[in-house]
Amino acid sequence: MKSQLAVARRALQVVRVWIRHFAIPAVRRRPATERAERAQAALEELGGAWVKLGQALALRFDLLPEDYCLQFFRLLNQMRPFPAEQVRKVLEQDLGRPVEQLFRNFDFAPIAAASIGQVHRAELPDGTVVAVKVQRPEICDLIRSDLRVMHWLATVVDLLPGAGGLRARQLVTEFAHWSEEELDYRREARHASLLRYNAQGDPLEHNAQVFLSHSAARVLTLEYIKGIAVIDIVTAIRRKDAAFLGELASRGHDLKRIASHIVWNALNQIYRQGCFHADLHPANLLVLAGDAIGYVDFGIVGQLDRRTTDSLRYFAQSLFAGRVDLAVREFARFLVPSHRTDPDAARRDLVDALRAYVESARVRPNGFAPESIFEIEMLALVRKHAMALDPDVVRYLKAVLTVEASVKEIDPSFDLIAHENRFFARLVRIEAAEALTPDRIGQLLLDMRMRVGGLLDGFEGLPTAQIQLGAVADNVRWQLQVSCALAIGGWLALSALVWMSGNEALRLRPLFRIVTLGGALAILGLLILTLWQVRRLPPRRTR
């Protein structure tokens, strides 16, 4: 009941904010140029999942006008911070000690504030500089209430005439799943540690170190990485800020190289490691010395097993090689059709979408089809044909979509397909060289030995299996014989009772004769079938 009241209050708050920021300005005929600012202000005022929604739309220049996207960029790391006393309360509740004992120095003025938490600069007792991410108080309940409201609104949208193809409820469900993942910082700590382990020794990728002694469900302490936020670069490019871009170049940074390293790291995480950052929006990326890329937020991470990784790699390689039919066939492995799906129509649309993407990339020197983004079209087709997509593949497409959108903003002339083809060519050489190392050869021999051993164990287990099969056969033989005997006995008893009743009229009725004869023939057939099945069973076990 309490949660329902919270949802109802939240729904009323959404209505009030909508009236204040949209309905009243529309009545007063406010300038249309203010709409983007009002939308950003409304989402920021609501907070919770609504800010997450605005963040998801910040890079969707394909869906929203440019002024909206630029305004929504403010939601990525410029949210209103919460007070220092609340920060102290969360830290001491989750870490169990006063702030002065936990840190040598803690700056209560946040360096970044986002929808779920905010980041503070601090020093550990040994002097290590860290970034402490503190979750907003009661944000979990707020986001869950928001998601309930969004589901209600999505249900209404899906019922509207002409909106049936939007499938708003499914979109909200996907969004809710991603949002829930970000609420437990312990999961984010595991993600960060795994990505850092996978990238050790890589000069192009640096994942912040996690300090588990100072982390909990609502507190995450990471290595403080000093760099240039990619979101600042994208914003400067969009606003044509020559001073910022000139300063960036004077410090030795190159936009093309930055774009190249972002893509290279993403490909390496997906196709080589099978564990990838799935929330690569510009606020989560930093440009370091030599244009290496630093990662500071690990709320959403995708993990692929070896089979799925190989399948997605084959899909991508087939696509970029122009073998569209093979790419569609491989992608279809991850699709689950519904009763409303027309498989032939779905396949035709997928082939057309992939072929259009490849052809446009070949024709245009920039390597992009500016009127659309490929991953968006793929997800739209999945929804259009009422199909479900494997959640791991959804994360994969989300990661690739975000990378492509970010790189397109940094360097519009970046040739994504050529870059991916070079990556796959190098990956083949790396894997061939690694296959010849002693540890890989030893692992291969061990795998072969275990497989052969398992096969031999199977052959050795045949006598035991035969004994077990004989036991099952004995049970089945006994059950068939008992069932047949009971059926015959029941029919004979019923017939005897009727004949012994002395009711001549009953015995002479045609219906009774037909039933009696039919029962006799059925019992005879059951007896023959039982004997036949018993003969087909394995022989009795010898003791």
N, C-alpha and C positions, 0 to 999 in steps of 0.2 A: 504493500500500500504506500509506503514511504517513497519507494522508487517511482511509482506511478504519479504521485503528487509532484515529485521533482521534475519528471518529464513534462507534466502539464504546465508547471511554472516556466519551464524552459521554452515550451511552445509559445506561451503568451509573450515571453520576452522577445522571441524571434519576430512575432507579429508586431510588437511595439517598435522594434528597431526598423522593421521594413516600412512601417507607416512614417516614422520620423525621417528616414533617409531617402525614401523613394516616393511614397504616396503624397506627402505634403509638398515636397519640392516640385512634383509633377503638377499639382494643383496651382502652385504659385508660379509655374512656368520658369523654373530656374534654368540657366543655360545648360545645354547638353554636354558642354565641355567639363562640367563638374561631376558627371555621372560616375566616372572611374574613381574619382576621389571619394565620392559618397559610398561606392561599393566597397572600397578598401576600408573606409572608416567603419562601415557597418560590420564587416567581417571581424575587424580588430576589436570592436566593442563587444561583439558576441563572444569572441575568444573560443577556446576549446576546439572542437572538430571543424568549426566553420573557418578558423584560421588555416587548419590543415587543408581544407578544400581550396582556399585561396592560394596556398602555396603550390598545390598540385596544378592550378591553372596558370601560375606565373609564367611558365615556359610554353604555354599552349597558344602561341601566336597563330596557329592554324585554326583555332576555335574562337578566339577573342580578338577585338581590336587592339592595336599596339599600345594605346594609352592605358587600357585596363591591365595588360600584362606588366607594363612598367610600374604601374601603381602597386600591383600585387607583389612585385619584388620586395617591397617594404615589409611584407609579412614574413619574409624568409629569415631575417635576423634583426628586424627593427621593431619588435613588439614592445608594448609597454611593460617595464619590469615590475616585479612585485617587491614589497618592502623588505628591508634588511632583517627585521625581527622575524619575519616568516622564513627567510633563508636560514637564519640561525636555528629556528625551531626544527626545521626539516633535517638539517645536518645533525643536530644533537639527538634527535629521536632515532634516526636511522644508524648513526655511527656510534652512539652510546657514550660519547664524551663531550666535554665543552669544546667549543671551536678553538679556544686558545691552547688546548692540549693537542688537538688534531693537527694544527698548522702553526708554523712559525709566524706566518703573516697571511691574512686573508682579506682581500679587497671586496667589500660588500657592494661596491658599485659594479654592476655587471658589464662585461665587455661585449656581450651579445644576449639578446632576449628573443626566444622563439615561442611557439604556441604551447609546447609541453613543458619546457624548462628554460633556464637561463644559465649562462656561463660566467664564472668568476675566476679571476687570476689569483693564485695563492702560492705559498711556498710550504713544502713539507718540512718537518723538523730537521732534516739533513740539508736543507737549502735547495732542494730540487724544485724548479718552477713548474707548476702544474695548472691545468685548466679544470675547474670543478663544475660539473654540470648538476644543477639542483632542480628537481621537479617542482612545478607549481603545486601549491597545496590544493587538495581536492580535485585535481585535474582529471583523475580517473573517473570519478562519478560524473563530472561535467561532460566529458567526452562521450561516455556511454549514454547519457541523457540526450546529447546532441544526435547521436547515431539513431536513437529511437525516433526522434523528431524527423530526421532525414528519411528514415524508412517510411514514415507516415506520408510525408510529402511525395516521395517517390511512388508510393502506391496511388496517390491521387493523379500524378503525372501519367502513369501508365494507363489509367482509366480514361484519360482525355482522348477525344477523337483525333486521330492523326498522329498520336504519340505512342502508339503501340509498339513501334519498332525501336523506340529509344531504350526500352528495358532499363528504366531508371533504378528499379529495385536491385537488379543484378550489379549495376555500377556502384550503388551504395554498399552492397555486401562486400564487394572487392575493396572498396575504400575503407570499410570498417575493419576488415581483416588486417590491412596494413597499419591502420591506426592503433589497433590493439597491441600489435607487436612492439610498438615504441614505448609502451607504458611501463615496462619492467626493465630497468637499467641493468639488471644482472644478465639478462639475455644479450643486451647490447655489449656488455663487457666480454662475453664469450665470443660474439661476432668479431669484435675488435682484435682480440687475442689471436683468433684463428687467421684473420687476414694478415696480421702482422707476421705471424709465423710463416705463412705461405710466401710472403714477399721479402723475407730476409735476404740481404745481399743484392736486392734489385735497386739500381741507382735511380730509377725513374719513379718509384713508388715508395711512399713513406706513410705507414699507418701509425697513429699515435699509440704509445704504450699505455697499458691500463695498470693502475695501481690498486690492486684488489683490497689492500688493507684499508683503503679510504673510499671504498665503493659499497653500495647497497642497492636496494630496490629503487630508491628515489634519489640516490647520489652516485655519480660516476666521476671518478678522478682520472684524468688522462694527462699524458705528456703535453706540455704547452708547446705548440708549434707556431713559430713566427713566420708568417708569409703573407702574400697578397691574396685576398679572397677573390675567387673567380667571379663571384657575383658583382664585385666592384668593377671588374674588367668589362663584364657584359653590360652593366649599366652605363659605363663611360662610353662604350662603343655605340650603344643605342642613343645616347644623348649627345654624341659627337663632342665629347670632352677632350679637346686636343691637348690641354695641359696635362691631364692625367695620363693619356696615352703616350705623350712625349716623355714624361718622367719614367714611365714603364720601360720604354725603349732605351733610355739613357742608362738604366740599371742593368742592361744586358738581356732583357727578356724579349722574346719573339713570339708573336701571336700564333704563327703557323706551327712553331715547335710546341707551344703549349697545347694547341688542339691535337697535334699528333700524339703527344704523351698521354693525354686524357684517353684517347681512343685506344692506344696501345695497351695501357694498363687494364682497361675494361676488357679487351679481347683476351689478354693474358689471364685475367681472373676467371673469365667464363670458360674458355676453351682449353686452357692448360691446367688450371687449378680446380675448376668445378665449384668454386666458392667465390661469390662476387658481391660487390657493393651494389644494392638494387635501388638506392636513393641518391643518385649522383647529381642532384641539382646543384647549381653553382655556389650556394651558401655552404655546402659541405666540402668544398674543394679549396685548397690553398696552393698557390704557385710558390715554389721554393727556389733556392739557388740552382742554376743550370736548367731551369724550367721543369724540375721534377715536381711531382704532384703529391701534396699531402692530404690525408683524409682525416676528418675530425668528427664525423657522425656516423654511427653504425647501427642505427635503429632498424633498418630493413636490409637484410642480407639474404641472398639466394644461395641454396646449396643443391648441387646436381650430382646424382650418382654417375658412375662411369658410363653406363649405357646411355643415359639421357644426354650427357655431355657429348659423346661420340655422335649421337643422332642429330643434335643441334649443330654440331660442327659439319656433319655431312650435308645438312640442310643449307647452311650458309655457303659452304664451298660450291654446292651444286647451283645455288642461286646466282652467285657472283660469276660462275663460269657460264651462265646462260642456259643451264639445263633445267628449265623451269618445271618440266613434268616430274623429274626426279625430286626437285625441291618440294613440290606440292605433295608427292607421295610420302615423303619423310615427315613433313609437317602434319599430315593427316594422322600420323601415329598418336599425336597428343590431343586429338579432337574427339569429343564424345557427342554423337548426334542425339537428338531427341525425336519424338514421334512427329514433330513438325518439320524436320529437316528433310530437304530433297537432296540426296547425296550428289546427284549429277549436276544440279544447279550450283551447289556449294563448290564443287570441284571446278566448274567452269569459271565462277567468279574468282576463285583463288588463283587459277592459272592466269586469268586476265590481269589481275592486280599485280602479280609477280612479274609477268611479262612487261607490263607497262612501266614498272619500276626499273627493270633492267634496261629496257630500251631508252627510257628518258635519261638514265645515268650515262649511257653510252653516247647519246647525242649531245648532251649538255657538257661542256668542258668542266663545269663546277662539280659534277658528280652528284648533283641533287636534283630532285624534282621539286621546285620551290612551291608549287601549288598544293603539295600534300606531303605527308610524312608516312613512309611505308608501314611502320608498325601500327600507326593509328588506323590505317586502312585494313590491316589484317584483323585487328580487334573488332573493328566495325563489321567486317564480314562474318566473323564468328558469331556476333550477336544477331546479325541480320538473318542468319540461317538457323537460329535457335540451337546453337551448339555450345558445349562447355569445353573449356581449355584447361589443361593440367596447370595447377597453381604454380609449379616451378617454372613452367614456360611463360606464364603471365609475368612473373618477376623478371624473367629473361627479357621479354619484350619491353617491359617497363624500363629496365636498365638501358637497353639499346636505344629506346626512344629518347630517354633523358640525355644520354650521351650525344646522340645525333642532334638533338635540339640545341644543346649547349655549344657543341662544336660549330654548328651552323651560325650561331651568333658570334662566336669568336673569330671564325675564318670562313666566310661564305664560299671561298674558292677551294675549300678543302675537299680532296677527292677521296671520299670514304671507301668506295669499292676498290680502288687501286691500293689503298692502304691496307685493307683487309686481305686482299690477295697476296700482298707482300708478307703480311703477318703469317698467313697459312703456309706459304712457301718456307719461311724461316722455321716455323713450328715443325714441319716435316723433317728438316735438317737436324733440328735439336733432338727430336724424338729418335731419329736414326742413330745419332751419336750416343745418346743415353742408352739405347738398347744394347750397345756393345760394351758398356762398362761392366766390370766384374760383379757389382752388386745386382745389376739388372739381369745379367746372365744367371747368377745364382738364384735369384727369385724365380726366373723362368723355369729353371731346372726343378726347383722345389715345387712349383705349381704343377709341372708335368708329372712329377713323382706322386704328388697327392692325388691327381686325377686318375693315374693308372692304379694307384693303391685303392682308391674308391671303387674303380671298376672291378678289380680282383675281389674286393670284399663283397661286391654284389654277387659274383659267381659263387664265392664260398658260402654265401648265405642261401643259395638255392635249396640245399637239402632241408635246412630249417624252414624255409618257406613252404616246401612240399609237405612237411609234417604239419605246419599250421593250416595249410589248405586242406589236408586230410581231416583235421579236426572240424573245420568249418563244414566240410562235405558231410561228415557224420551227423552233425546237427541238422543240416538242411534235409538230409535223407530221412531222419527221424521225424522232423516236423511235417514233411510231405506225407509220409505214411500215416501219421496220426490224423492229419487233416482229412485224408481220404477215408480212413476208417470211420471217423466221426460223421462224415457226410453220408456214407452208406448206411451206417447204423441209424441215423436220424430218419433217413428216407424209409428204411424197412420198418422202423417203429411206427411212423406215421401211417404207412400203408396198412400195417397189421391192425392198428386201432380202428381204422375206418372199416376194414373187412370184418372185424370182430364186433362192430357196433350193431350189426343186424339190420342196418338201414338199407333195404334193397333199393329204394328209390335213389338214394345217394350214389350207390355203387353203379347203377345203370345209367346215370347221367353222362352224356357225351363229354361234358367239360371235365368231369372227374377222371374219365378214362384218358383224356388227352393229357391232363396234368400228371397222372400216374405214369403214362408211357413216356412223357417228356422228362419227368424226373428220373426214370430208369435210364433213359438214353444219356442224360447229363451225367449221372453217376458213372455210367460205363465210360463215357469220354474222359471224365476226371481220373478214373482209375488207369486208363491207357496212358494219358498224359503223365501221370505220376510215375508210372513204371518207366516210361521213356526218359524222363528227367533224371530218375535215379540211376539208370544205366549210363547216362552221360557224365555223372559225377565221378571224381577220382575214386579209385578203389579204396576199400577200408584199410585203415592202418594196421599193420601187423605188430603185435606186441611180443 
